């Protein structure tokens, strides 16, 4: 196996290829054999590195979330009002449309997590926690500057993320009558009613 490890493509290349396959062909086409062909490895070698398809999917999600986290960090630290940055946060959170690859992957990992070991579930919680902490900090900033109505930032963030998750699932699965712009309108209305964010 030492030779296989030496000749294997970098982990990031495998994860990027997995994400690209989900985007182009759908999750159902992502098999270990198909991914192996894409990166020039056997499915056995992939299983050696990732142990199972569940682990491959979770690592792909962590890799994708790392990229989103970097983008989220840039938008949260840029100049502008807390409201403008909250809009950007929501925009980043909501799927681009039906079969958005990141959300397709999230839905599959969530589905598989019912029987996942505690370690895998803890890693999912860590991903969720990063979004939550950033949102809480942004809300607290907006409240302290008088941009938002005084609410409990942690409780409000939990409610807002539940709303975003529910709507995002509708967008990602292509539920008729629910598109991205429709969802963003609902969220803007919710924020205006609860944070006093009318411009």
C-alpha positions in Angstrom: 0.0 0.0 0.0 3.0 2.3 0.4 3.3 2.6 -3.4 -0.4 3.4 -3.8 -0.2 6.1 -1.1 2.8 7.6 -2.9 1.1 7.7 -6.2 -2.3 8.8 -5.0 -3.6 12.2 -6.1 -3.8 14.8 -3.3 -6.9 14.4 -1.1 -8.2 17.7 -2.2 -8.2 16.6 -5.8 -10.3 13.6 -4.9 -12.8 15.7 -2.9 -13.0 18.3 -5.7 -13.6 15.6 -8.2 -16.4 14.2 -6.1 -18.0 17.6 -5.8 -17.7 18.2 -9.5 -19.3 14.8 -10.2 -22.2 15.6 -7.9 -22.7 19.0 -9.7 -22.5 17.6 -13.2 -24.1 14.1 -12.9 -26.0 14.1 -9.6 -25.3 12.2 -6.4 -26.7 8.9 -7.7 -23.8 8.7 -10.3 -21.1 9.2 -7.6 -19.9 5.7 -7.0 -16.5 4.7 -5.7 -15.8 3.1 -9.0 -16.8 6.1 -11.1 -14.8 8.5 -8.8 -11.8 6.2 -9.0 -11.9 6.4 -12.8 -12.1 10.1 -12.6 -9.0 10.5 -10.5 -7.1 7.5 -11.8 -7.4 5.3 -8.7 -9.1 2.0 -8.1 -12.3 1.9 -5.9 -10.2 -0.3 -3.5 -7.6 2.4 -3.1 -10.3 5.0 -2.5 -11.8 2.7 0.2 -8.4 2.4 1.7 -8.2 6.2 2.1 -11.8 7.0 3.0 -13.0 3.7 4.5 -16.6 4.0 3.2 -18.7 6.1 0.9 -20.3 7.7 4.0 -16.8 8.9 5.0 -16.1 10.1 1.5 -19.3 12.1 1.5 -18.7 13.6 4.9 -15.1 14.6 4.0 -16.3 16.1 0.7 -18.9 18.1 2.7 -16.2 19.3 5.1 -14.0 20.3 2.2 -16.9 22.2 0.5 -17.8 23.8 3.9 -14.2 24.9 4.3 -14.4 26.8 1.1 -17.8 28.3 2.0 -16.5 29.2 5.4 -13.6 31.2 3.9 -16.1 33.0 1.7 -18.4 33.6 4.7 -15.5 35.0 6.6 -14.7 37.5 3.9 -18.2 38.8 3.6 -18.7 39.1 7.4 -15.5 41.2 7.7 -16.0 43.5 4.8 -17.1 47.1 5.1 -20.8 47.8 5.3 -23.7 47.7 7.7 -24.6 44.6 9.7 -27.9 44.5 7.6 -25.9 44.4 4.4 -23.7 41.6 5.7 -26.8 39.7 7.0 -28.3 39.8 3.5 -25.0 38.5 2.1 -25.0 35.7 4.8 -28.5 34.7 3.8 -27.6 34.8 0.1 -24.7 32.5 0.7 -26.8 30.1 2.8 -29.7 29.6 0.4 -29.1 27.1 -2.5 -28.5 28.5 -6.0 -31.4 26.4 -7.3 -32.7 22.9 -7.8 -30.0 20.2 -7.3 -27.5 22.7 -5.9 -24.5 20.3 -5.4 -23.6 21.6 -1.9 -27.1 21.2 -0.7 -27.6 17.9 -2.5 -24.5 16.7 -0.6 -25.8 18.1 2.7 -29.2 16.4 2.3 -27.5 13.0 1.7 -25.1 13.4 4.7 -28.1 14.4 6.9 -30.0 11.3 5.7 -27.1 9.0 6.3 -26.4 10.5 9.7 -29.4 8.6 11.3 -27.1 5.6 11.6 -23.8 7.3 11.7 -21.3 6.9 14.5 -21.0 9.6 17.1 -17.7 10.9 15.7 -19.3 11.5 12.3 -22.3 13.2 13.9 -20.0 15.4 16.0 -18.3 16.5 12.8 -21.6 17.5 11.3 -22.4 19.5 14.5 -19.1 21.3 14.1 -20.0 22.4 10.6 -23.4 23.6 11.8 -21.8 25.3 14.7 -19.5 27.5 12.5 -22.6 28.9 10.7 -24.4 29.5 14.0 -21.5 31.2 15.7 -20.9 33.6 12.8 -24.6 34.4 12.6 -24.8 35.1 16.4 -21.8 37.4 16.2 -23.3 39.3 13.3 -26.7 39.7 15.0 -25.0 40.9 18.2 -23.1 43.5 16.3 -26.2 44.7 14.5 -28.0 45.0 17.9 -25.1 46.8 19.6 -25.1 49.4 16.7 -28.8 49.9 16.9 -29.4 48.4 13.4 -31.5 45.5 14.8 -34.2 45.3 17.4 -32.9 43.9 20.7 -33.3 40.1 20.5 -31.4 37.2 22.1 -28.9 36.6 19.3 -28.4 32.9 20.0 -32.1 32.1 20.1 -32.9 34.3 17.0 -30.0 32.7 15.1 -31.4 29.2 15.8 -34.9 30.3 14.6 -33.5 32.0 11.5 -31.3 29.0 10.6 -34.3 26.6 11.0 -36.2 28.9 8.6 -33.3 29.0 6.1 -32.9 25.2 6.3 -36.6 24.5 5.6 -36.8 26.9 2.7 -33.4 25.7 1.4 -34.5 22.1 1.3 -37.5 23.2 -0.8 -35.2 25.0 -3.3 -32.7 22.2 -3.5 -35.3 19.5 -4.2 -37.1 21.7 -6.7 -40.4 21.9 -4.9 -42.8 23.5 -7.3 -43.7 27.1 -6.4 -40.6 27.6 -4.3 -37.7 29.1 -6.0 -34.7 31.0 -4.7 -36.1 34.5 -5.2 -39.4 33.5 -3.6 -37.5 32.2 -0.5 -35.3 35.3 -0.3 -38.4 37.4 -0.3 -39.9 35.4 2.6 -36.6 35.7 4.6 -36.4 39.5 4.0 -40.0 39.8 5.3 -39.2 37.7 8.4 -36.1 39.8 9.1 -38.1 43.1 8.7 -40.8 41.8 11.0 -38.5 40.5 13.7 -35.4 42.7 13.6 -36.9 45.9 12.3 -34.7 45.8 9.2 -36.9 47.8 6.8 -34.7 50.2 4.9 
